[in-house]
């Protein structure tokens, strides 16, 4: 495959500004890296937090995007995991040192020197990218490029959150019915759990969508479900949902916060946490999460609902995500060149 000298990329130069379409040199892979010709890249709510300046210490200028599907077209001398022509996915976790106290305990998602795709290293809002071969994932053949892209974050982080609810959960509440929720609802229903979907107030279409995926009940996030939950996952970045979820959760239940950023949590009485309820967050993902989820996703099969945009419409995709103008996920698709 002929590799051009230059590529198009959507670049964040300064926080709070729109992304700019720029022509940039195609990056060269280092010894442990592969060069990927990008086919599709999902647009994630974390990308909004990044461009809005809500996450600290990001790289600037930056090419965002961490739900990448593409083809390996070049590689460094030590990049042995994939062959040229292989289709791979690139998730949020882009590098860990393997030697810190967290990595040594099998908690690479908490690595003190971790690097993150589309945040501290350039990501997938471009025609090419380079990434460490050890953190790429094989993509199930049954998924098209655009349909596979949301699996790289909404699927993987959603699945890690889902693993935290405990094996005894029968009644699962999901707050914020976006991309991660609509993937995890399918997993939960497939495994025989009863799903209660909480959407924005008055979002009748979102509630219908949740029920079409097998949710037992759907209502607004301010509503009380018809029976107490064994566990709840909060995907919406809204701190006030934490006391609401605790109130809806039965004794000994778990509330999992599945987002990387959330608005401030209001004070709440200790009685909502008492009786051995557990409140916990989820940070990043591990490669083990990725391998496990991508094995079961095609077996269910998990289906993704996507709205596609050309690369140069990345700002429009971000605004549509901000305003909730579509159900499912936004995905940037690259034109053939």
QUIPE-V60876 format. One record per run of one state. SS is the DSSP state (H for helix, E for strand, L for the rest). FROM is the first residue (numbers start at 1). LEN is the number of residues. If there is no record, write none. Layout:
SS_FROM_LEN + SS_FROM_LEN
//
This chain:
L_1_5 + E_6_7 + L_13_7 + E_20_6 + L_26_7 + E_33_11 + L_44_1 + H_45_7 + L_52_10 + E_62_1 + L_63_5 + E_68_8 + L_76_11 + E_87_4 + L_91_2 + E_93_3 + L_96_5 + H_101_4 + L_105_3 + H_108_3 + L_111_4 + E_115_3 + L_118_3 + E_121_1 + L_122_4 + E_126_1 + L_127_1 + E_128_5 + H_133_3 + E_136_3 + L_139_6 + H_145_8 + L_153_1 + H_154_10 + L_164_7 + E_171_5 + L_176_3 + H_179_12 + L_191_3 + E_194_6 + L_200_4 + H_204_9 + L_213_4 + E_217_4 + L_221_8 + E_229_6 + L_235_6 + H_241_8 + E_249_9 + L_258_12 + H_270_3 + L_273_5 + E_278_4 + L_282_5 + H_287_14 + L_301_5 + E_306_5 + H_311_13 + L_324_5 + E_329_5 + L_334_4
//
